[in-house]
Amino acid sequence: MNVDITVLVGIVGTLTGIYCGLWKAKKDQEKEAKEDASKDTTVTVTLEYISKGVDEIRIDNKVRDKQYLNFAERLVAVEKSAASAHHRLDGIEKKEGI
């Protein structure tokens, strides 16, 4: 009978160990899933932030492009005006004999 109690205690201990091991593995798996979800959320939020920044840069570039075109048009007008002024000065120099 003494051996039966020892065997029974051993079996109960083994079963308890198996149960605790499986329970711990399940908890670890749940914890890991939560951590992965948290990391995925962080990455998603960061990517959205970067995407918004890129969109703002694109908008800024479009505005800058419009300004550049405006400056280019104004420069062409100034160059034409300068050429016209040079022609007038050349005409005045010819009249004055300079």
mmCIF file as gemmi writes it, N, C-alpha and C atoms, coordinates in Angstrom:
data_model
loop_
_atom_site.group_PDB
_atom_site.id
_atom_site.type_symbol
_atom_site.label_atom_id
_atom_site.label_alt_id
_atom_site.label_comp_id
_atom_site.label_asym_id
_atom_site.label_entity_id
_atom_site.label_seq_id
_atom_site.pdbx_PDB_ins_code
_atom_site.Cartn_x
_atom_site.Cartn_y
_atom_site.Cartn_z
_atom_site.occupancy
_atom_site.B_iso_or_equiv
_atom_site.pdbx_formal_charge
_atom_site.auth_seq_id
_atom_site.auth_asym_id
_atom_site.pdbx_PDB_model_num
ATOM 1 N N . MET Axp A 1 ? 0.816 -1.179 0 1 0 ? 1 A 1
ATOM 2 C CA . MET Axp A 1 ? 0 0 0 1 0 ? 1 A 1
ATOM 3 C C . MET Axp A 1 ? 0.87 1.256 0 1 0 ? 1 A 1
ATOM 4 N N . ASN Axp A 2 ? 1.984 1.157 0.64 1 0 ? 2 A 1
ATOM 5 C CA . ASN Axp A 2 ? 2.91 2.268 0.701 1 0 ? 2 A 1
ATOM 6 C C . ASN Axp A 2 ? 3.399 2.62 -0.701 1 0 ? 2 A 1
ATOM 7 N N . VAL Axp A 3 ? 3.621 1.629 -1.518 1 0 ? 3 A 1
ATOM 8 C CA . VAL Axp A 3 ? 4.064 1.838 -2.885 1 0 ? 3 A 1
ATOM 9 C C . VAL Axp A 3 ? 2.942 2.473 -3.7 1 0 ? 3 A 1
ATOM 10 N N . ASP Axp A 4 ? 1.708 2.084 -3.463 1 0 ? 4 A 1
ATOM 11 C CA . ASP Axp A 4 ? 0.572 2.631 -4.198 1 0 ? 4 A 1
ATOM 12 C C . ASP Axp A 4 ? 0.423 4.137 -3.948 1 0 ? 4 A 1
ATOM 13 N N . ILE Axp A 5 ? 0.618 4.573 -2.721 1 0 ? 5 A 1
ATOM 14 C CA . ILE Axp A 5 ? 0.525 6 -2.402 1 0 ? 5 A 1
ATOM 15 C C . ILE Axp A 5 ? 1.66 6.751 -3.086 1 0 ? 5 A 1
ATOM 16 N N . THR Axp A 6 ? 2.836 6.182 -3.103 1 0 ? 6 A 1
ATOM 17 C CA . THR Axp A 6 ? 3.982 6.814 -3.748 1 0 ? 6 A 1
ATOM 18 C C . THR Axp A 6 ? 3.735 6.953 -5.242 1 0 ? 6 A 1
ATOM 19 N N . VAL Axp A 7 ? 3.226 5.889 -5.856 1 0 ? 7 A 1
ATOM 20 C CA . VAL Axp A 7 ? 2.917 5.917 -7.286 1 0 ? 7 A 1
ATOM 21 C C . VAL Axp A 7 ? 1.816 6.942 -7.562 1 0 ? 7 A 1
ATOM 22 N N . LEU Axp A 8 ? 0.782 6.962 -6.702 1 0 ? 8 A 1
ATOM 23 C CA . LEU Axp A 8 ? -0.329 7.9 -6.857 1 0 ? 8 A 1
ATOM 24 C C . LEU Axp A 8 ? 0.16 9.349 -6.743 1 0 ? 8 A 1
ATOM 25 N N . VAL Axp A 9 ? 1.018 9.626 -5.768 1 0 ? 9 A 1
ATOM 26 C CA . VAL Axp A 9 ? 1.573 10.97 -5.605 1 0 ? 9 A 1
ATOM 27 C C . VAL Axp A 9 ? 2.423 11.328 -6.831 1 0 ? 9 A 1
ATOM 28 N N . GLY Axp A 10 ? 3.166 10.397 -7.349 1 0 ? 10 A 1
ATOM 29 C CA . GLY Axp A 10 ? 3.989 10.633 -8.538 1 0 ? 10 A 1
ATOM 30 C C . GLY Axp A 10 ? 3.135 10.938 -9.76 1 0 ? 10 A 1
ATOM 31 N N . ILE Axp A 11 ? 2.055 10.172 -9.921 1 0 ? 11 A 1
ATOM 32 C CA . ILE Axp A 11 ? 1.161 10.395 -11.063 1 0 ? 11 A 1
ATOM 33 C C . ILE Axp A 11 ? 0.476 11.758 -10.951 1 0 ? 11 A 1
ATOM 34 N N . VAL Axp A 12 ? -0.018 12.086 -9.746 1 0 ? 12 A 1
ATOM 35 C CA . VAL Axp A 12 ? -0.671 13.377 -9.526 1 0 ? 12 A 1
ATOM 36 C C . VAL Axp A 12 ? 0.328 14.511 -9.77 1 0 ? 12 A 1
ATOM 37 N N . GLY Axp A 13 ? 1.531 14.358 -9.301 1 0 ? 13 A 1
ATOM 38 C CA . GLY Axp A 13 ? 2.564 15.378 -9.512 1 0 ? 13 A 1
ATOM 39 C C . GLY Axp A 13 ? 2.885 15.544 -10.991 1 0 ? 13 A 1
ATOM 40 N N . THR Axp A 14 ? 2.987 14.432 -11.691 1 0 ? 14 A 1
ATOM 41 C CA . THR Axp A 14 ? 3.27 14.479 -13.122 1 0 ? 14 A 1
ATOM 42 C C . THR Axp A 14 ? 2.14 15.172 -13.878 1 0 ? 14 A 1
ATOM 43 N N . LEU Axp A 15 ? 0.907 14.782 -13.578 1 0 ? 15 A 1
ATOM 44 C CA . LEU Axp A 15 ? -0.247 15.4 -14.238 1 0 ? 15 A 1
ATOM 45 C C . LEU Axp A 15 ? -0.334 16.895 -13.924 1 0 ? 15 A 1
ATOM 46 N N . THR Axp A 16 ? -0.046 17.242 -12.666 1 0 ? 16 A 1
ATOM 47 C CA . THR Axp A 16 ? -0.056 18.652 -12.282 1 0 ? 16 A 1
ATOM 48 C C . THR Axp A 16 ? 1.028 19.411 -13.046 1 0 ? 16 A 1
ATOM 49 N N . GLY Axp A 17 ? 2.182 18.828 -13.183 1 0 ? 17 A 1
ATOM 50 C CA . GLY Axp A 17 ? 3.277 19.454 -13.936 1 0 ? 17 A 1
ATOM 51 C C . GLY Axp A 17 ? 2.919 19.643 -15.4 1 0 ? 17 A 1
ATOM 52 N N . ILE Axp A 18 ? 2.305 18.629 -15.988 1 0 ? 18 A 1
ATOM 53 C CA . ILE Axp A 18 ? 1.891 18.734 -17.39 1 0 ? 18 A 1
ATOM 54 C C . ILE Axp A 18 ? 0.855 19.841 -17.552 1 0 ? 18 A 1
ATOM 55 N N . TYR Axp A 19 ? -0.138 19.868 -16.639 1 0 ? 19 A 1
ATOM 56 C CA . TYR Axp A 19 ? -1.185 20.888 -16.697 1 0 ? 19 A 1
ATOM 57 C C . TYR Axp A 19 ? -0.581 22.29 -16.557 1 0 ? 19 A 1
ATOM 58 N N . CYS Axp A 20 ? 0.296 22.469 -15.591 1 0 ? 20 A 1
ATOM 59 C CA . CYS Axp A 20 ? 0.924 23.784 -15.375 1 0 ? 20 A 1
ATOM 60 C C . CYS Axp A 20 ? 1.779 24.187 -16.572 1 0 ? 20 A 1
ATOM 61 N N . GLY Axp A 21 ? 2.467 23.231 -17.151 1 0 ? 21 A 1
ATOM 62 C CA . GLY Axp A 21 ? 3.29 23.516 -18.329 1 0 ? 21 A 1
ATOM 63 C C . GLY Axp A 21 ? 2.444 23.96 -19.516 1 0 ? 21 A 1
ATOM 64 N N . LEU Axp A 22 ? 1.354 23.257 -19.759 1 0 ? 22 A 1
ATOM 65 C CA . LEU Axp A 22 ? 0.461 23.631 -20.852 1 0 ? 22 A 1
ATOM 66 C C . LEU Axp A 22 ? -0.193 24.99 -20.599 1 0 ? 22 A 1
ATOM 67 N N . TRP Axp A 23 ? -0.597 25.232 -19.348 1 0 ? 23 A 1
ATOM 68 C CA . TRP Axp A 23 ? -1.218 26.505 -18.987 1 0 ? 23 A 1
ATOM 69 C C . TRP Axp A 23 ? -0.241 27.659 -19.207 1 0 ? 23 A 1
ATOM 70 N N . LYS Axp A 24 ? 1.008 27.45 -18.793 1 0 ? 24 A 1
ATOM 71 C CA . LYS Axp A 24 ? 2.046 28.475 -18.967 1 0 ? 24 A 1
ATOM 72 C C . LYS Axp A 24 ? 2.315 28.722 -20.448 1 0 ? 24 A 1
ATOM 73 N N . ALA Axp A 25 ? 2.367 27.665 -21.24 1 0 ? 25 A 1
ATOM 74 C CA . ALA Axp A 25 ? 2.604 27.819 -22.676 1 0 ? 25 A 1
ATOM 75 C C . ALA Axp A 25 ? 1.479 28.625 -23.321 1 0 ? 25 A 1
ATOM 76 N N . LYS Axp A 26 ? 0.246 28.36 -22.905 1 0 ? 26 A 1
ATOM 77 C CA . LYS Axp A 26 ? -0.897 29.097 -23.441 1 0 ? 26 A 1
ATOM 78 C C . LYS Axp A 26 ? -0.81 30.575 -23.06 1 0 ? 26 A 1
ATOM 79 N N . LYS Axp A 27 ? -0.487 30.858 -21.814 1 0 ? 27 A 1
ATOM 80 C CA . LYS Axp A 27 ? -0.364 32.245 -21.355 1 0 ? 27 A 1
ATOM 81 C C . LYS Axp A 27 ? 0.764 32.966 -22.101 1 0 ? 27 A 1
ATOM 82 N N . ASP Axp A 28 ? 1.885 32.287 -22.29 1 0 ? 28 A 1
ATOM 83 C CA . ASP Axp A 28 ? 3.001 32.889 -23.021 1 0 ? 28 A 1
ATOM 84 C C . ASP Axp A 28 ? 2.607 33.199 -24.466 1 0 ? 28 A 1
ATOM 85 N N . GLN Axp A 29 ? 1.843 32.294 -25.069 1 0 ? 29 A 1
ATOM 86 C CA . GLN Axp A 29 ? 1.395 32.499 -26.44 1 0 ? 29 A 1
ATOM 87 C C . GLN Axp A 29 ? 0.45 33.705 -26.521 1 0 ? 29 A 1
ATOM 88 N N . GLU Axp A 30 ? -0.449 33.84 -25.554 1 0 ? 30 A 1
ATOM 89 C CA . GLU Axp A 30 ? -1.364 34.987 -25.525 1 0 ? 30 A 1
ATOM 90 C C . GLU Axp A 30 ? -0.588 36.29 -25.328 1 0 ? 30 A 1
ATOM 91 N N . LYS Axp A 31 ? 0.398 36.25 -24.433 1 0 ? 31 A 1
ATOM 92 C CA . LYS Axp A 31 ? 1.212 37.44 -24.178 1 0 ? 31 A 1
ATOM 93 C C . LYS Axp A 31 ? 1.979 37.836 -25.436 1 0 ? 31 A 1
ATOM 94 N N . GLU Axp A 32 ? 2.534 36.859 -26.124 1 0 ? 32 A 1
ATOM 95 C CA . GLU Axp A 32 ? 3.281 37.123 -27.347 1 0 ? 32 A 1
ATOM 96 C C . GLU Axp A 32 ? 2.364 37.696 -28.428 1 0 ? 32 A 1
ATOM 97 N N . ALA Axp A 33 ? 1.144 37.182 -28.508 1 0 ? 33 A 1
ATOM 98 C CA . ALA Axp A 33 ? 0.186 37.699 -29.488 1 0 ? 33 A 1
ATOM 99 C C . ALA Axp A 33 ? -0.155 39.157 -29.187 1 0 ? 33 A 1
ATOM 100 N N . LYS Axp A 34 ? -0.321 39.497 -27.911 1 0 ? 34 A 1
ATOM 101 C CA . LYS Axp A 34 ? -0.609 40.881 -27.532 1 0 ? 34 A 1
ATOM 102 C C . LYS Axp A 34 ? 0.57 41.791 -27.872 1 0 ? 34 A 1
ATOM 103 N N . GLU Axp A 35 ? 1.786 41.326 -27.605 1 0 ? 35 A 1
ATOM 104 C CA . GLU Axp A 35 ? 2.973 42.125 -27.913 1 0 ? 35 A 1
ATOM 105 C C . GLU Axp A 35 ? 3.105 42.343 -29.418 1 0 ? 35 A 1
ATOM 106 N N . ASP Axp A 36 ? 2.833 41.29 -30.202 1 0 ? 36 A 1
ATOM 107 C CA . ASP Axp A 36 ? 2.894 41.419 -31.658 1 0 ? 36 A 1
ATOM 108 C C . ASP Axp A 36 ? 1.853 42.414 -32.16 1 0 ? 36 A 1
ATOM 109 N N . ALA Axp A 37 ? 0.654 42.341 -31.594 1 0 ? 37 A 1
ATOM 110 C CA . ALA Axp A 37 ? -0.401 43.28 -31.995 1 0 ? 37 A 1
ATOM 111 C C . ALA Axp A 37 ? -0.001 44.71 -31.649 1 0 ? 37 A 1
ATOM 112 N N . SER Axp A 38 ? 0.614 44.888 -30.494 1 0 ? 38 A 1
ATOM 113 C CA . SER Axp A 38 ? 1.063 46.221 -30.084 1 0 ? 38 A 1
ATOM 114 C C . SER Axp A 38 ? 2.14 46.743 -31.03 1 0 ? 38 A 1
ATOM 115 N N . LYS Axp A 39 ? 3.08 45.892 -31.384 1 0 ? 39 A 1
ATOM 116 C CA . LYS Axp A 39 ? 4.14 46.292 -32.31 1 0 ? 39 A 1
ATOM 117 C C . LYS Axp A 39 ? 3.56 46.627 -33.684 1 0 ? 39 A 1
ATOM 118 N N . ASP Axp A 40 ? 2.607 45.805 -34.159 1 0 ? 40 A 1
ATOM 119 C CA . ASP Axp A 40 ? 1.979 46.066 -35.45 1 0 ? 40 A 1
ATOM 120 C C . ASP Axp A 40 ? 1.249 47.402 -35.44 1 0 ? 40 A 1
ATOM 121 N N . THR Axp A 41 ? 0.574 47.69 -34.335 1 0 ? 41 A 1
ATOM 122 C CA . THR Axp A 41 ? -0.137 48.958 -34.217 1 0 ? 41 A 1
ATOM 123 C C . THR Axp A 41 ? 0.842 50.121 -34.256 1 0 ? 41 A 1
ATOM 124 N N . THR Axp A 42 ? 1.946 49.991 -33.547 1 0 ? 42 A 1
ATOM 125 C CA . THR Axp A 42 ? 2.961 51.046 -33.533 1 0 ? 42 A 1
ATOM 126 C C . THR Axp A 42 ? 3.519 51.275 -34.934 1 0 ? 42 A 1
ATOM 127 N N . VAL Axp A 43 ? 3.805 50.206 -35.641 1 0 ? 43 A 1
ATOM 128 C CA . VAL Axp A 43 ? 4.33 50.318 -37.004 1 0 ? 43 A 1
ATOM 129 C C . VAL Axp A 43 ? 3.295 50.983 -37.917 1 0 ? 43 A 1
ATOM 130 N N . THR Axp A 44 ? 2.039 50.592 -37.776 1 0 ? 44 A 1
ATOM 131 C CA . THR Axp A 44 ? 0.977 51.174 -38.599 1 0 ? 44 A 1
ATOM 132 C C . THR Axp A 44 ? 0.842 52.669 -38.349 1 0 ? 44 A 1
ATOM 133 N N . VAL Axp A 45 ? 0.845 53.057 -37.084 1 0 ? 45 A 1
ATOM 134 C CA . VAL Axp A 45 ? 0.728 54.479 -36.743 1 0 ? 45 A 1
ATOM 135 C C . VAL Axp A 45 ? 1.924 55.253 -37.291 1 0 ? 45 A 1
ATOM 136 N N . THR Axp A 46 ? 3.106 54.689 -37.161 1 0 ? 46 A 1
ATOM 137 C CA . THR Axp A 46 ? 4.308 55.349 -37.667 1 0 ? 46 A 1
ATOM 138 C C . THR Axp A 46 ? 4.249 55.507 -39.184 1 0 ? 46 A 1
ATOM 139 N N . LEU Axp A 47 ? 3.793 54.474 -39.872 1 0 ? 47 A 1
ATOM 140 C CA . LEU Axp A 47 ? 3.681 54.554 -41.328 1 0 ? 47 A 1
ATOM 141 C C . LEU Axp A 47 ? 2.65 55.6 -41.75 1 0 ? 47 A 1
ATOM 142 N N . GLU Axp A 48 ? 1.558 55.697 -41.012 1 0 ? 48 A 1
ATOM 143 C CA . GLU Axp A 48 ? 0.556 56.725 -41.317 1 0 ? 48 A 1
ATOM 144 C C . GLU Axp A 48 ? 1.15 58.118 -41.126 1 0 ? 48 A 1
ATOM 145 N N . TYR Axp A 49 ? 1.923 58.291 -40.069 1 0 ? 49 A 1
ATOM 146 C CA . TYR Axp A 49 ? 2.574 59.583 -39.805 1 0 ? 49 A 1
ATOM 147 C C . TYR Axp A 49 ? 3.539 59.939 -40.94 1 0 ? 49 A 1
ATOM 148 N N . ILE Axp A 50 ? 4.313 58.967 -41.367 1 0 ? 50 A 1
ATOM 149 C CA . ILE Axp A 50 ? 5.258 59.182 -42.465 1 0 ? 50 A 1
ATOM 150 C C . ILE Axp A 50 ? 4.498 59.505 -43.752 1 0 ? 50 A 1
ATOM 151 N N . SER Axp A 51 ? 3.412 58.791 -43.99 1 0 ? 51 A 1
ATOM 152 C CA . SER Axp A 51 ? 2.605 59.024 -45.186 1 0 ? 51 A 1
ATOM 153 C C . SER Axp A 51 ? 2.053 60.445 -45.212 1 0 ? 51 A 1
ATOM 154 N N . LYS Axp A 52 ? 1.583 60.922 -44.065 1 0 ? 52 A 1
ATOM 155 C CA . LYS Axp A 52 ? 1.082 62.301 -43.995 1 0 ? 52 A 1
ATOM 156 C C . LYS Axp A 52 ? 2.204 63.293 -44.271 1 0 ? 52 A 1
ATOM 157 N N . GLY Axp A 53 ? 3.386 63.017 -43.749 1 0 ? 53 A 1
ATOM 158 C CA . GLY Axp A 53 ? 4.534 63.885 -43.996 1 0 ? 53 A 1
ATOM 159 C C . GLY Axp A 53 ? 4.896 63.931 -45.472 1 0 ? 53 A 1
ATOM 160 N N . VAL Axp A 54 ? 4.86 62.785 -46.125 1 0 ? 54 A 1
ATOM 161 C CA . VAL Axp A 54 ? 5.158 62.726 -47.56 1 0 ? 54 A 1
ATOM 162 C C . VAL Axp A 54 ? 4.109 63.518 -48.342 1 0 ? 54 A 1
ATOM 163 N N . ASP Axp A 55 ? 2.839 63.377 -47.949 1 0 ? 55 A 1
ATOM 164 C CA . ASP Axp A 55 ? 1.778 64.137 -48.62 1 0 ? 55 A 1
ATOM 165 C C . ASP Axp A 55 ? 1.995 65.636 -48.468 1 0 ? 55 A 1
ATOM 166 N N . GLU Axp A 56 ? 2.388 66.062 -47.281 1 0 ? 56 A 1
ATOM 167 C CA . GLU Axp A 56 ? 2.652 67.486 -47.06 1 0 ? 56 A 1
ATOM 168 C C . GLU Axp A 56 ? 3.825 67.967 -47.914 1 0 ? 56 A 1
ATOM 169 N N . ILE Axp A 57 ? 4.842 67.139 -48.039 1 0 ? 57 A 1
ATOM 170 C CA . ILE Axp A 57 ? 5.996 67.492 -48.872 1 0 ? 57 A 1
ATOM 171 C C . ILE Axp A 57 ? 5.563 67.629 -50.33 1 0 ? 57 A 1
ATOM 172 N N . ARG Axp A 58 ? 4.703 66.724 -50.789 1 0 ? 58 A 1
ATOM 173 C CA . ARG Axp A 58 ? 4.217 66.807 -52.173 1 0 ? 58 A 1
ATOM 174 C C . ARG Axp A 58 ? 3.45 68.106 -52.402 1 0 ? 58 A 1
ATOM 175 N N . ILE Axp A 59 ? 2.6 68.456 -51.439 1 0 ? 59 A 1
ATOM 176 C CA . ILE Axp A 59 ? 1.836 69.703 -51.562 1 0 ? 59 A 1
ATOM 177 C C . ILE Axp A 59 ? 2.786 70.895 -51.597 1 0 ? 59 A 1
ATOM 178 N N . ASP Axp A 60 ? 3.774 70.888 -50.705 1 0 ? 60 A 1
ATOM 179 C CA . ASP Axp A 60 ? 4.763 71.975 -50.686 1 0 ? 60 A 1
ATOM 180 C C . ASP Axp A 60 ? 5.505 72.064 -52.018 1 0 ? 60 A 1
ATOM 181 N N . ASN Axp A 61 ? 5.845 70.918 -52.585 1 0 ? 61 A 1
ATOM 182 C CA . ASN Axp A 61 ? 6.552 70.909 -53.87 1 0 ? 61 A 1
ATOM 183 C C . ASN Axp A 61 ? 5.681 71.467 -54.99 1 0 ? 61 A 1
ATOM 184 N N . LYS Axp A 62 ? 4.383 71.153 -54.963 1 0 ? 62 A 1
ATOM 185 C CA . LYS Axp A 62 ? 3.487 71.697 -55.987 1 0 ? 62 A 1
ATOM 186 C C . LYS Axp A 62 ? 3.414 73.214 -55.88 1 0 ? 62 A 1
ATOM 187 N N . VAL Axp A 63 ? 3.327 73.719 -54.65 1 0 ? 63 A 1
ATOM 188 C CA . VAL Axp A 63 ? 3.298 75.171 -54.447 1 0 ? 63 A 1
ATOM 189 C C . VAL Axp A 63 ? 4.599 75.787 -54.935 1 0 ? 63 A 1
ATOM 190 N N . ARG Axp A 64 ? 5.709 75.164 -54.609 1 0 ? 64 A 1
ATOM 191 C CA . ARG Axp A 64 ? 7.019 75.663 -55.026 1 0 ? 64 A 1
ATOM 192 C C . ARG Axp A 64 ? 7.145 75.636 -56.551 1 0 ? 64 A 1
ATOM 193 N N . ASP Axp A 65 ? 6.609 74.586 -57.177 1 0 ? 65 A 1
ATOM 194 C CA . ASP Axp A 65 ? 6.645 74.517 -58.64 1 0 ? 65 A 1
ATOM 195 C C . ASP Axp A 65 ? 5.867 75.673 -59.261 1 0 ? 65 A 1
ATOM 196 N N . LYS Axp A 66 ? 4.7 75.979 -58.696 1 0 ? 66 A 1
ATOM 197 C CA . LYS Axp A 66 ? 3.908 77.102 -59.207 1 0 ? 66 A 1
ATOM 198 C C . LYS Axp A 66 ? 4.662 78.418 -59.03 1 0 ? 66 A 1
ATOM 199 N N . GLN Axp A 67 ? 5.32 78.578 -57.886 1 0 ? 67 A 1
ATOM 200 C CA . GLN Axp A 67 ? 6.109 79.791 -57.653 1 0 ? 67 A 1
ATOM 201 C C . GLN Axp A 67 ? 7.259 79.879 -58.658 1 0 ? 67 A 1
ATOM 202 N N . TYR Axp A 68 ? 7.901 78.755 -58.907 1 0 ? 68 A 1
ATOM 203 C CA . TYR Axp A 68 ? 9.012 78.725 -59.86 1 0 ? 68 A 1
ATOM 204 C C . TYR Axp A 68 ? 8.529 79.136 -61.249 1 0 ? 68 A 1
ATOM 205 N N . LEU Axp A 69 ? 7.387 78.591 -61.666 1 0 ? 69 A 1
ATOM 206 C CA . LEU Axp A 69 ? 6.856 78.951 -62.977 1 0 ? 69 A 1
ATOM 207 C C . LEU Axp A 69 ? 6.506 80.436 -63.034 1 0 ? 69 A 1
ATOM 208 N N . ASN Axp A 70 ? 5.947 80.949 -61.949 1 0 ? 70 A 1
ATOM 209 C CA . ASN Axp A 70 ? 5.623 82.372 -61.887 1 0 ? 70 A 1
ATOM 210 C C . ASN Axp A 70 ? 6.895 83.215 -62.01 1 0 ? 70 A 1
ATOM 211 N N . PHE Axp A 71 ? 7.94 82.825 -61.274 1 0 ? 71 A 1
ATOM 212 C CA . PHE Axp A 71 ? 9.211 83.552 -61.351 1 0 ? 71 A 1
ATOM 213 C C . PHE Axp A 71 ? 9.808 83.465 -62.757 1 0 ? 71 A 1
ATOM 214 N N . ALA Axp A 72 ? 9.695 82.301 -63.374 1 0 ? 72 A 1
ATOM 215 C CA . ALA Axp A 72 ? 10.234 82.134 -64.723 1 0 ? 72 A 1
ATOM 216 C C . ALA Axp A 72 ? 9.498 83.046 -65.702 1 0 ? 72 A 1
ATOM 217 N N . GLU Axp A 73 ? 8.168 83.128 -65.573 1 0 ? 73 A 1
ATOM 218 C CA . GLU Axp A 73 ? 7.396 84.01 -66.451 1 0 ? 73 A 1
ATOM 219 C C . GLU Axp A 73 ? 7.783 85.468 -66.222 1 0 ? 73 A 1
ATOM 220 N N . ARG Axp A 74 ? 7.944 85.828 -64.968 1 0 ? 74 A 1
ATOM 221 C CA . ARG Axp A 74 ? 8.327 87.208 -64.656 1 0 ? 74 A 1
ATOM 222 C C . ARG Axp A 74 ? 9.729 87.517 -65.183 1 0 ? 74 A 1
ATOM 223 N N . LEU Axp A 75 ? 10.638 86.554 -65.096 1 0 ? 75 A 1
ATOM 224 C CA . LEU Axp A 75 ? 11.997 86.749 -65.597 1 0 ? 75 A 1
ATOM 225 C C . LEU Axp A 75 ? 11.985 86.972 -67.104 1 0 ? 75 A 1
ATOM 226 N N . VAL Axp A 76 ? 11.171 86.206 -67.807 1 0 ? 76 A 1
ATOM 227 C CA . VAL Axp A 76 ? 11.067 86.385 -69.257 1 0 ? 76 A 1
ATOM 228 C C . VAL Axp A 76 ? 10.574 87.794 -69.568 1 0 ? 76 A 1
ATOM 229 N N . ALA Axp A 77 ? 9.573 88.259 -68.807 1 0 ? 77 A 1
ATOM 230 C CA . ALA Axp A 77 ? 9.05 89.617 -69.023 1 0 ? 77 A 1
ATOM 231 C C . ALA Axp A 77 ? 10.126 90.663 -68.742 1 0 ? 77 A 1
ATOM 232 N N . VAL Axp A 78 ? 10.906 90.471 -67.696 1 0 ? 78 A 1
ATOM 233 C CA . VAL Axp A 78 ? 11.98 91.418 -67.366 1 0 ? 78 A 1
ATOM 234 C C . VAL Axp A 78 ? 13.051 91.401 -68.455 1 0 ? 78 A 1
ATOM 235 N N . GLU Axp A 79 ? 13.391 90.227 -68.965 1 0 ? 79 A 1
ATOM 236 C CA . GLU Axp A 79 ? 14.388 90.141 -70.032 1 0 ? 79 A 1
ATOM 237 C C . GLU Axp A 79 ? 13.9 90.859 -71.288 1 0 ? 79 A 1
ATOM 238 N N . LYS Axp A 80 ? 12.617 90.7 -71.618 1 0 ? 80 A 1
ATOM 239 C CA . LYS Axp A 80 ? 12.066 91.404 -72.779 1 0 ? 80 A 1
ATOM 240 C C . LYS Axp A 80 ? 12.109 92.911 -72.553 1 0 ? 80 A 1
ATOM 241 N N . SER Axp A 81 ? 11.761 93.319 -71.35 1 0 ? 81 A 1
ATOM 242 C CA . SER Axp A 81 ? 11.781 94.746 -71.027 1 0 ? 81 A 1
ATOM 243 C C . SER Axp A 81 ? 13.2 95.296 -71.111 1 0 ? 81 A 1
ATOM 244 N N . ALA Axp A 82 ? 14.166 94.538 -70.613 1 0 ? 82 A 1
ATOM 245 C CA . ALA Axp A 82 ? 15.568 94.977 -70.669 1 0 ? 82 A 1
ATOM 246 C C . ALA Axp A 82 ? 16.04 95.067 -72.116 1 0 ? 82 A 1
ATOM 247 N N . ALA Axp A 83 ? 15.645 94.108 -72.942 1 0 ? 83 A 1
ATOM 248 C CA . ALA Axp A 83 ? 16.036 94.136 -74.352 1 0 ? 83 A 1
ATOM 249 C C . ALA Axp A 83 ? 15.432 95.358 -75.034 1 0 ? 83 A 1
ATOM 250 N N . SER Axp A 84 ? 14.173 95.632 -74.718 1 0 ? 84 A 1
ATOM 251 C CA . SER Axp A 84 ? 13.513 96.812 -75.29 1 0 ? 84 A 1
ATOM 252 C C . SER Axp A 84 ? 14.218 98.088 -74.848 1 0 ? 84 A 1
ATOM 253 N N . ALA Axp A 85 ? 14.596 98.156 -73.584 1 0 ? 85 A 1
ATOM 254 C CA . ALA Axp A 85 ? 15.301 99.335 -73.068 1 0 ? 85 A 1
ATOM 255 C C . ALA Axp A 85 ? 16.648 99.498 -73.761 1 0 ? 85 A 1
ATOM 256 N N . HIS Axp A 86 ? 17.348 98.4 -74.008 1 0 ? 86 A 1
ATOM 257 C CA . HIS Axp A 86 ? 18.637 98.475 -74.699 1 0 ? 86 A 1
ATOM 258 C C . HIS Axp A 86 ? 18.445 99.003 -76.12 1 0 ? 86 A 1
ATOM 259 N N . HIS Axp A 87 ? 17.387 98.545 -76.783 1 0 ? 87 A 1
ATOM 260 C CA . HIS Axp A 87 ? 17.131 99.038 -78.14 1 0 ? 87 A 1
ATOM 261 C C . HIS Axp A 87 ? 16.841 100.538 -78.125 1 0 ? 87 A 1
ATOM 262 N N . ARG Axp A 88 ? 16.065 100.974 -77.145 1 0 ? 88 A 1
ATOM 263 C CA . ARG Axp A 88 ? 15.775 102.41 -77.039 1 0 ? 88 A 1
ATOM 264 C C . ARG Axp A 88 ? 17.059 103.201 -76.766 1 0 ? 88 A 1
ATOM 265 N N . LEU Axp A 89 ? 17.893 102.672 -75.868 1 0 ? 89 A 1
ATOM 266 C CA . LEU Axp A 89 ? 19.165 103.353 -75.577 1 0 ? 89 A 1
ATOM 267 C C . LEU Axp A 89 ? 20.053 103.407 -76.815 1 0 ? 89 A 1
ATOM 268 N N . ASP Axp A 90 ? 20.076 102.306 -77.565 1 0 ? 90 A 1
ATOM 269 C CA . ASP Axp A 90 ? 20.863 102.291 -78.803 1 0 ? 90 A 1
ATOM 270 C C . ASP Axp A 90 ? 20.345 103.356 -79.767 1 0 ? 90 A 1
ATOM 271 N N . GLY Axp A 91 ? 19.029 103.488 -79.842 1 0 ? 91 A 1
ATOM 272 C CA . GLY Axp A 91 ? 18.434 104.518 -80.716 1 0 ? 91 A 1
ATOM 273 C C . GLY Axp A 91 ? 18.807 105.911 -80.261 1 0 ? 91 A 1
ATOM 274 N N . ILE Axp A 92 ? 18.782 106.158 -78.963 1 0 ? 92 A 1
ATOM 275 C CA . ILE Axp A 92 ? 19.15 107.469 -78.419 1 0 ? 92 A 1
ATOM 276 C C . ILE Axp A 92 ? 20.62 107.75 -78.691 1 0 ? 92 A 1
ATOM 277 N N . GLU Axp A 93 ? 21.484 106.748 -78.527 1 0 ? 93 A 1
ATOM 278 C CA . GLU Axp A 93 ? 22.919 106.919 -78.775 1 0 ? 93 A 1
ATOM 279 C C . GLU Axp A 93 ? 23.17 107.277 -80.241 1 0 ? 93 A 1
ATOM 280 N N . LYS Axp A 94 ? 22.423 106.648 -81.138 1 0 ? 94 A 1
ATOM 281 C CA . LYS Axp A 94 ? 22.609 106.943 -82.563 1 0 ? 94 A 1
ATOM 282 C C . LYS Axp A 94 ? 22.183 108.373 -82.875 1 0 ? 94 A 1
ATOM 283 N N . LYS Axp A 95 ? 21.077 108.806 -82.261 1 0 ? 95 A 1
ATOM 284 C CA . LYS Axp A 95 ? 20.609 110.179 -82.489 1 0 ? 95 A 1
ATOM 285 C C . LYS Axp A 95 ? 21.6 111.196 -81.936 1 0 ? 95 A 1
ATOM 286 N N . GLU Axp A 96 ? 22.149 110.891 -80.782 1 0 ? 96 A 1
ATOM 287 C CA . GLU Axp A 96 ? 23.065 111.817 -80.117 1 0 ? 96 A 1
ATOM 288 C C . GLU Axp A 96 ? 24.475 111.712 -80.693 1 0 ? 96 A 1
ATOM 289 N N . GLY Axp A 97 ? 24.739 110.619 -81.393 1 0 ? 97 A 1
ATOM 290 C CA . GLY Axp A 97 ? 26.058 110.437 -81.976 1 0 ? 97 A 1
ATOM 291 C C . GLY Axp A 97 ? 27.088 109.968 -80.966 1 0 ? 97 A 1
ATOM 292 N N . ILE Axp A 98 ? 26.661 109.263 -79.978 1 0 ? 98 A 1
ATOM 293 C CA . ILE Axp A 98 ? 27.585 108.804 -78.929 1 0 ? 98 A 1
ATOM 294 C C . ILE Axp A 98 ? 28.221 107.502 -79.324 1 0 ? 98 A 1
